[in-house]
């Protein structure tokens, strides 16, 4: 039977009032077990609060900016079976009772042992090691300190996402050396003493656990003595071990989450100790940025470089919504361009910018939205489709005479276009590969059992291609009416989305303007397009004499991945025969 459980903030160590910096779920969301619900940030670390069970969020009790502590109610989860709810409750009870261990890596606070016992244990460990009572370094006989990863709870193999020092760097006491990131939290490993890094033992991408060697430090003069005499050193150890100590003042917040170096193309896991920065990761403008583990996980999934993302959270923190907005903006850039490098793709370098004003007066005029969209689409089609164009002439002498004589039989004006659409529809029925599209995987073609033909319409705002639907079932008169309606609607800028969708083949007619032949660009994912130029009277040899014939130039561009040259030649030959004698249409 379904049940409802209450989700509370688990044991987060000595932190009593930690602000909520990011909510990762909303009312009504369905979550999985261990899915992060929200992000907390103290002055030491960033922590996710995970869901103890799968279910539906029915009562969200916190908002960004609220301050919470152990036991604070986060939300209620419904949709659980009794068994699942009992298991979740048992897990929550176990977390509350386990004072000496962190709850399954759900936070990066220190283990909650009694203060006196922890201090004694830390001091004893330090004395037995012959080093300072800090739990993260040991002193060799010659004097240098070997800095090790402190107690980080139940995490056994945590990746190094950032190196903040390099060999030869001078560091201050408590300055962060490396950054670790589990799937729940981000942690700094601080320096136990001031000194010089003489040997770095880690590189970005290494996975470490408690006791793993970080580096060797040669302490500054008196640094070791100061640590030995520092009675408060043991008191600081637990916080340093899991939540990472305060870093230098230049970092705000001190141990805020950083973007992993692996998120940037230049930084590879084997980059080694080349990073010399001791400040937070920075954006392109040099400003530091902060992001929690859940946000960076999403960024890695999308391949987003967080240094290029603007944060909208508290103190400029990057949240998941910022990453999503960045991805959407990047995807929209080709459509916003005019066929430049991004729209082109394939690593093609952009055309260098020019200062045209140095040669004379200039005027900048913004492109219409339709022209921008068309430019991006045409660039994609031209670069992705291997074009071949087949040219031929069609004798339309008798067709033109018939068109002029049949004008009284249709309500709409009879132009050459509806005849072309009908004839192309008949040819497509004979050669169905022209009525197909290449599958996304490139392994097959999709043959369509319908025939919708688009025609290019020149409008004041740019080129559009309205689609005439169900060509096979319509007469020439009905096609003429559809063409007239769509052309008028296009010029008025009132085409509906449905008027532009579903095309199988396109026709681009320049007959009303002039010219001979041209190479129309295939309107992908279609596989062919017919270009039509202005007809003209030409002398044609009929076997005995030259006779004046009205010839229509045809230019068929096609996708050579789907259609070969022989098929294209057959297409234009049959089309020319149908246009030359309309009586063939009834056969």
C-alpha positions in Angstrom: 0.0 0.0 0.0 1.2 3.5 -0.8 2.7 5.5 2.0 4.1 9.0 2.7 7.5 9.6 4.3 9.1 12.8 5.5 12.5 13.7 4.2 14.7 15.5 6.7 18.2 17.0 6.6 20.6 14.2 7.6 23.6 14.5 10.0 25.8 17.3 8.6 28.3 17.4 11.4 28.8 20.6 13.4 26.8 22.8 11.0 23.7 24.1 12.7 22.4 26.7 10.3 23.3 26.1 6.7 21.7 28.1 3.8 19.9 26.4 1.0 21.5 27.7 -2.2 19.7 25.6 -4.8 16.5 23.5 -5.1 16.8 20.6 -7.5 13.2 19.5 -7.4 9.7 21.1 -7.5 6.3 20.2 -6.1 5.0 17.1 -8.0 8.4 16.0 -9.3 9.1 12.2 -9.3 12.5 11.4 -7.8 14.7 8.3 -7.5 16.4 7.0 -4.4 19.6 9.0 -3.7 18.6 11.7 -6.2 19.8 15.1 -5.0 16.9 17.3 -3.7 18.7 20.5 -2.8 22.1 21.9 -2.3 23.4 23.4 1.0 26.5 25.5 1.3 28.4 26.3 4.5 31.5 28.4 4.8 33.5 25.1 4.5 31.8 23.0 1.8 28.9 22.4 -0.6 26.6 19.5 0.1 23.7 17.7 -1.6 20.7 16.4 0.4 19.7 13.2 -1.3 16.3 11.5 -1.4 16.2 8.5 1.0 13.7 6.7 -1.4 12.0 6.9 -4.7 8.7 8.7 -4.8 6.8 11.9 -5.7 7.4 15.3 -4.0 4.2 16.3 -2.4 5.2 18.9 0.1 8.3 21.1 -0.3 9.0 22.8 2.9 12.1 24.8 2.1 13.1 27.5 -0.4 16.3 29.1 -1.6 17.8 31.2 1.2 16.3 29.2 4.1 18.8 28.0 6.7 18.5 24.5 7.9 20.2 22.0 10.2 20.1 18.3 11.0 16.5 17.2 11.3 15.0 20.1 9.3 12.0 18.9 7.2 12.8 19.1 3.5 9.7 17.6 1.9 7.3 14.7 1.9 7.5 11.8 -0.5 4.4 9.9 -1.6 3.9 6.9 -3.8 6.0 4.6 -1.7 5.0 1.1 -0.8 5.0 0.2 2.9 8.2 -1.8 2.4 9.9 1.1 0.7 8.8 3.6 3.2 10.0 1.3 6.0 13.4 0.9 4.4 13.7 4.7 3.9 12.7 5.3 7.5 15.2 2.7 8.7 17.9 4.4 6.6 17.0 7.8 8.1 17.1 6.3 11.7 20.5 4.7 10.9 21.8 8.0 9.7 20.6 9.7 12.9 22.1 7.0 15.1 25.5 6.7 13.3 27.3 9.4 15.2 30.7 8.1 14.2 30.2 7.9 10.4 28.9 10.1 7.6 25.6 9.1 5.9 26.5 7.3 2.7 28.5 10.2 1.3 25.4 12.5 1.3 27.4 15.3 2.9 31.0 16.3 3.4 30.8 17.3 7.1 33.1 15.7 9.7 32.1 12.4 11.5 30.0 13.3 14.5 31.9 11.8 17.4 31.6 13.5 20.8 33.8 16.6 20.8 36.1 15.4 23.6 36.5 11.9 22.2 37.3 13.3 18.7 39.9 15.7 20.1 41.6 13.0 22.1 41.5 10.6 19.2 43.0 13.2 16.8 45.7 14.2 19.3 46.6 10.5 19.9 46.8 9.8 16.2 49.1 12.8 15.7 51.4 11.9 18.6 51.8 8.3 17.4 52.7 9.6 13.9 55.3 12.0 15.3 53.7 15.0 13.6 51.3 17.8 14.3 47.8 17.1 15.6 46.1 17.8 12.3 45.4 14.4 10.8 46.3 15.3 7.3 50.2 15.4 7.3 53.1 13.4 8.7 56.6 14.7 9.2 59.6 12.8 7.9 62.8 12.5 9.8 64.4 15.2 7.6 61.7 17.7 8.3 59.4 17.8 5.3 55.7 17.1 5.7 54.0 14.5 3.6 50.4 15.8 3.2 47.8 13.1 2.9 44.0 13.1 2.2 42.2 13.5 5.6 39.2 11.5 6.7 36.5 12.1 4.1 33.8 9.9 5.5 32.7 6.8 3.6 34.2 7.9 0.3 36.9 5.5 -0.8 37.7 6.5 -4.3 37.1 10.2 -5.0 38.4 11.9 -8.2 40.7 14.9 -8.1 39.0 17.5 -10.2 41.4 20.4 -9.7 45.0 21.1 -8.7 45.4 24.4 -7.0 49.2 24.3 -6.6 52.3 23.1 -8.5 55.7 22.0 -7.5 57.7 25.0 -6.2 54.7 27.0 -5.1 54.7 28.5 -1.7 51.5 28.0 0.3 50.1 29.3 3.5 48.7 27.2 6.4 45.1 26.1 5.5 45.5 27.0 1.9 43.6 24.6 -0.4 45.9 22.3 -2.3 43.5 20.1 -4.4 39.8 19.8 -4.9 38.0 16.5 -4.7 34.5 15.8 -5.9 32.2 12.9 -5.1 28.8 12.5 -6.6 27.4 14.2 -3.5 29.9 16.9 -2.4 33.0 19.0 -3.3 35.9 19.0 -0.8 39.2 20.9 -0.5 42.3 19.3 0.9 44.0 22.1 2.9 47.7 22.5 3.7 48.4 21.7 7.4 51.4 24.1 7.5 52.9 26.9 5.6 55.8 25.9 3.3 56.9 25.1 -0.2 55.5 22.3 -2.4 58.5 20.1 -3.3 56.8 17.0 -4.7 53.3 16.7 -6.0 52.0 13.2 -5.9 48.6 13.6 -7.7 47.2 14.8 -11.0 43.7 15.7 -12.2 41.6 12.6 -12.7 43.4 10.5 -10.0 41.0 8.8 -7.6 42.0 9.0 -3.9 40.8 8.0 -0.5 41.8 8.7 3.1 45.5 8.5 3.6 46.5 9.0 -0.1 49.6 11.2 -0.5 48.9 14.6 -1.9 52.3 16.3 -1.8 55.5 16.8 0.2 55.9 20.2 1.9 59.1 21.8 3.1 57.8 23.9 6.0 58.6 27.5 6.4 60.9 28.5 9.3 59.1 27.7 12.5 56.0 26.3 10.9 56.5 22.9 12.4 57.1 24.3 15.9 54.1 26.5 15.7 51.9 23.6 14.8 53.3 21.5 17.7 52.6 24.3 20.2 49.1 25.0 18.8 46.7 23.6 21.4 43.8 24.3 19.1 45.1 22.3 16.2 43.3 19.2 17.3 40.1 21.1 17.6 40.3 22.1 13.9 41.1 18.6 12.6 37.6 17.2 12.1 36.5 20.1 10.1 39.6 20.0 7.9 39.2 16.3 7.4 35.8 16.3 5.6 34.5 19.7 5.0 37.9 21.3 4.0 39.4 24.1 5.9 39.0 27.8 5.2 41.1 28.9 2.2 42.8 32.1 1.6 40.7 35.3 1.7 40.8 35.7 -2.1 38.2 32.9 -2.4 34.6 33.8 -1.8 32.9 31.7 -0.5 36.1 30.0 1.0 35.4 26.4 -0.2 32.7 27.0 -2.7 32.3 24.4 -5.5 34.5 24.8 -8.5 34.1 23.7 -12.1 36.2 20.6 -12.8 39.1 21.1 -15.1 37.9 18.2 -17.1 34.9 20.3 -18.2 37.2 22.4 -20.4 38.6 21.2 -23.7 42.1 22.3 -22.8 42.3 20.4 -19.5 42.8 16.7 -19.7 43.0 14.2 -16.8 46.7 13.8 -17.4 47.3 17.5 -17.2 49.4 17.0 -14.0 50.5 19.7 -11.7 50.4 22.5 -14.4 47.6 24.4 -12.8 49.1 27.1 -10.6 46.0 29.0 -9.7 45.0 29.3 -6.0 41.8 31.1 -6.7 38.4 29.6 -7.7 37.9 28.6 -11.4 37.1 31.7 -13.4 34.8 32.7 -16.2 35.9 34.1 -19.5 35.8 37.6 -18.0 38.1 36.6 -15.1 35.4 36.5 -12.5 35.2 33.4 -10.2 32.3 31.1 -10.6 30.7 28.5 -8.3 28.6 25.5 -9.0 27.4 22.6 -6.9 28.1 18.9 -7.7 24.6 18.3 -9.2 25.0 21.3 -11.5 28.4 20.2 -12.7 27.2 16.7 -13.3 24.5 18.1 -15.7 27.2 20.3 -17.3 29.4 17.3 -17.9 26.5 15.4 -19.4 26.0 18.2 -22.0 29.7 18.9 -22.4 29.3 22.5 -21.1 32.3 24.5 -20.2 31.1 26.2 -16.9 33.5 29.1 -17.3 31.3 30.3 -20.2 28.0 30.1 -18.2 26.6 33.1 -16.3 25.2 32.2 -12.9 21.8 33.4 -11.6 22.0 32.0 -8.1 23.1 33.6 -4.9 26.5 35.3 -5.2 26.6 34.4 -8.9 26.3 30.7 -8.3 25.7 28.6 -11.4 22.5 26.5 -11.0 21.1 23.7 -13.2 18.7 26.1 -14.9 21.7 28.3 -16.0 23.3 25.3 -17.7 20.1 24.4 -19.4 19.6 27.9 -20.6 23.1 28.0 -21.9 22.6 24.8 -23.9 19.4 26.2 -25.4 21.1 29.4 -26.4 24.0 27.5 -28.0 21.6 25.3 -30.0 19.7 28.4 -31.2 22.9 30.1 -32.4 22.9 28.5 -35.9 19.3 29.7 -36.4 20.3 33.2 -35.3 23.3 33.3 -37.7 23.4 33.9 -41.4 25.1 30.7 -42.5 28.4 31.5 -40.8 30.8 29.1 -39.2 28.5 27.8 -36.5 25.7 27.1 -39.0 28.1 25.5 -41.3 29.6 23.1 -38.8 32.4 20.7 -39.7 35.1 23.0 -38.3 34.9 25.3 -41.4 36.6 28.6 -40.5 34.5 31.7 -40.6 34.9 34.4 -43.3 37.2 37.1 -41.8 35.6 40.3 -40.7 36.1 43.3 -42.9 36.0 47.0 -42.2 34.0 48.1 -45.2 33.7 51.7 -44.0 37.3 52.3 -44.9 36.4 52.1 -48.6 33.4 54.4 -48.5 30.0 55.0 -46.9 28.1 52.0 -45.7 24.8 51.2 -44.1 24.0 48.2 -41.9 20.5 46.7 -42.3 19.3 43.8 -40.0 18.2 40.6 -41.7 14.6 39.6 -41.5 13.9 36.7 -39.2 12.8 34.5 -42.2 16.0 35.2 -44.0 18.1 34.2 -40.9 16.2 30.9 -40.5 16.5 30.2 -44.2 20.2 30.9 -44.3 21.0 28.5 -41.5 18.8 25.7 -43.0 20.3 26.2 -46.5 23.8 26.1 -45.1 23.1 22.8 -43.3 21.5 21.3 -46.5 24.4 22.4 -48.7 27.1 21.0 -46.4 25.3 17.7 -45.5 23.8 16.8 -48.9 26.1 15.8 -51.8 24.4 17.8 -54.6 24.2 16.9 -58.2 22.1 18.9 -60.7 20.6 17.4 -63.9 19.6 19.9 -66.6 17.1 19.5 -69.5 14.5 21.3 -71.6 10.9 20.5 -71.7 8.8 21.3 -74.8 5.6 23.0 -73.4 4.3 24.5 -76.6 1.0 22.5 -76.5 0.8 22.7 -72.7 1.0 26.5 -72.8 -1.8 26.7 -75.4 -4.0 24.3 -73.4 -3.3 26.4 -70.2 -4.5 29.6 -71.9 -7.6 28.0 -73.3 -8.6 26.2 -70.1 -8.6 29.3 -67.9 -12.4 29.6 -68.0 -12.9 26.1 -66.5 -11.2 26.9 -63.1 -12.0 29.5 -60.4 -8.4 30.1 -59.6 -6.0 31.6 -62.2 -4.2 28.8 -64.1 -0.5 29.3 -64.0 2.2 26.9 -65.1 2.9 26.0 -61.4 -0.1 23.7 -60.7 0.7 21.8 -64.0 4.3 21.3 -62.8 3.1 20.1 -59.4 0.7 17.6 -60.9 3.3 16.3 -63.4 6.0 16.0 -60.7 3.5 14.0 -58.6 3.0 11.6 -61.4 6.7 11.1 -62.0 7.2 10.6 -58.2 4.7 7.8 -58.3 6.7 6.1 -61.0 10.1 6.7 -59.2 9.3 6.5 -55.4 12.9 7.1 -54.3 12.3 10.8 -55.1 9.6 10.7 -52.5 11.9 9.5 -49.7 14.2 10.7 -47.0 17.5 9.2 -45.7 17.2 7.8 -42.2 19.1 9.5 -39.4 21.5 6.6 -39.1 22.2 6.7 -42.9 21.5 3.0 -43.1 18.1 3.1 -44.8 15.6 5.4 -46.6 12.1 6.2 -45.6 9.6 5.8 -48.5 6.5 8.0 -48.1 3.0 6.8 -49.0 1.7 10.4 -49.6 2.7 13.2 -51.9 3.1 16.8 -50.6 5.0 19.2 -52.8 6.3 22.6 -51.6 7.0 25.6 -53.8 9.3 28.5 -53.1 7.5 31.7 -52.6 9.3 35.1 -52.8 8.0 37.4 -50.1 9.1 40.9 -48.8 10.6 39.2 -45.8 12.4 36.4 -47.6 12.0 33.0 -49.1 9.4 30.6 -47.7 8.3 27.2 -49.0 4.6 26.5 -48.4 3.5 22.9 -49.0 0.6 21.8 -51.2 -0.9 18.7 -49.5 -2.3 15.5 -51.1 -1.2 16.2 -54.6 -2.1 12.7 -56.0 -5.8 13.2 -55.0 -6.3 16.7 -56.5 -7.0 18.0 -59.9 -5.0 20.7 -61.6 -7.8 23.2 -60.8 -7.7 22.3 -57.1 -3.9 22.6 -57.1 -4.2 26.0 -58.7 -6.6 27.1 -55.9 -4.2 25.8 -53.2 -1.2 27.5 -54.8 -3.0 30.9 -55.0 -4.2 30.7 -51.4 -0.7 29.7 -50.1 1.1 32.4 -52.1 -1.3 35.1 -50.9 -0.9 34.0 -47.3 2.9 33.9 -47.6 3.1 37.4 -49.0 0.9 38.6 -46.1 3.1 36.8 -43.6 0.2 34.7 -42.2 1.4 31.2 -43.0 0.6 28.7 -40.3 3.2 26.2 -39.1 1.2 23.4 -40.7 1.5 25.2 -44.1 5.2 24.7 -44.0 5.5 21.1 -42.8 5.3 17.7 -44.4 6.9 18.3 -47.8 8.2 15.4 -49.9 9.6 17.4 -52.9 10.1 21.1 -53.7 9.8 23.2 -56.8 11.7 26.5 -57.2 10.4 28.5 -60.1 12.1 31.6 -61.4 10.1 31.7 -64.6 8.5 35.0 -63.8 11.9 36.7 -63.5 14.1 35.2 -66.1 17.4 33.3 -66.5 18.2 29.9 -67.9 19.6 27.1 -65.6 20.6 27.2 -61.9 21.4 24.8 -59.1 18.6 24.8 -56.5 19.6 23.6 -53.0 17.9 20.4 -51.8 15.4 21.2 -49.1 16.7 18.5 -46.7 15.5 16.1 -45.4 13.9 15.9 -48.8 16.1 14.3 -51.5 15.4 16.3 -54.6 14.2 19.7 -55.8 13.2 20.9 -59.3 14.4 24.3 -60.5 12.3 26.0 -63.3 13.5 29.0 -65.4 11.8 31.2 -67.9 10.5 29.5 -71.1 11.6 30.8 -74.4 10.9 30.1 -78.1 13.7 28.2 -79.7 14.2 26.7 -83.2 13.9 22.9 -82.9 14.7 20.4 -85.8 11.7 18.1 -86.3 13.4 15.8 -88.8 12.5 17.9 -91.9 12.5 21.5 -90.8 13.3 23.9 -87.9 10.1 24.9 -86.1 9.7 27.4 -83.2 9.0 25.5 -80.0 8.5 26.9 -76.4 11.1 25.3 -74.3 11.2 25.3 -70.5 14.6 24.9 -68.8 14.6 22.4 -66.0 17.2 21.9 -63.3 16.9 18.9 -61.0 19.2 18.8 -57.9 19.2 15.6 -55.9 20.9 13.9 -53.0 23.5 11.6 -54.5 23.4 9.4 -51.4 19.9 8.3 -52.3 19.6 8.9 -56.0 22.1 8.1 -58.7 22.5 9.9 -62.0 20.6 7.4 -64.1 17.5 7.7 -62.0 17.7 11.5 -62.2 18.0 11.4 -66.0 14.9 9.1 -66.2 13.1 11.5 -63.9 13.6 14.6 -66.1 13.0 12.6 -69.3 9.6 11.4 -68.1 8.8 14.8 -66.7 9.6 16.4 -70.1 7.4 13.9 -71.8 4.4 14.6 -69.5 4.8 18.3 -69.9 5.0 18.0 -73.7 1.7 16.0 -74.0 -0.9 16.4 -71.3 -2.8 13.4 -72.8 -0.3 11.1 -71.2 -1.6 12.2 -67.8 -4.7 10.1 -68.1 -2.9 6.9 -69.0 
